[in-house]
Amino acid sequence: MTLLADRVLFIDGEAIILDKPAGLPVDPPRDGSLSLENHLDSLKFGFQRWPLAVHRLDRDTSGCLLLARNPKAHKRFAQAFENGQVAKTYLAVLEGVPTEESGEIDLPLKKTSSAEEGWRMVPDAKGKPALTRWTLLAQKDGRSLVSFAPTTGRTHQIRVHALHGIGFGIVGDPIYGTPDDGAMLLHSRYLSIARANKPPVEATAPLPPHFIEAGFTPDMLPD
């Protein structure tokens, strides 16, 4: 079992930011496999309570995950997410190269399901508002490294916006892209949440090995 205590990027009395590995679900899966919950005891760091996740990252998404170390902080941080007061940056490798250098995707999303395909998110004018800004960082072998800054937090937002807003799925995405044997190349790179009387809770997660193995290296990232 991966030692998540070694993957802490930020810690103080209220919060922990964890560099969540790809493949680890935040919520316990129905199949009974390991999840974040199995690691929470190792993340108490002297406190009596387990820390609790404030938001969700998909199982196959790596990077910055915020945990609250007490109920009051959890409520306050959750409210900040609800109000869109959290700065987030994601990195993804797309299956093609955008024609533009940057853009904004304003595409409402709705959940749909079918017996054949299971559930997924789809663009729908009657869905919930979803806005994502993106910037092309690098390209290699017909693929591209793109930075995404979502201003809303819809389920699968970046994955759907990449496919329908830019025209290319994320490499390794089993639902909206072309699944392969490797991990999905979507990474929560940066997270920052302001606090009234303290410095912000913020961290930057290092580029994970599966990005580097795909040919996208730290020198391609902005300073």
Salt bridges, closest charged atoms under 4 A:
ASP12 OD2 - ARG195 NH1 2.79
GLU14 OE2 - ARG76 NH2 2.54
GLU14 OE1 - ARG195 NH1 2.85
GLU14 OE2 - LYS198 NZ 3.60
ASP19 OD2 - ARG7 NH2 3.57
ASP27 OD2 - ARG56 NE 2.93
ASP41 OD1 - LYS44 NZ 3.15
ASP58 OD1 - HIS156 NE2 3.86
ASP58 OD2 - ARG159 NH1 2.80
GLU104 OE1 - ARG133 NE 2.97
GLU117 OE1 - ARG120 NE 3.84
ASP124 OD2 - LYS110 NZ 3.29
ASP173 OD1 - ARG159 NH2 2.73
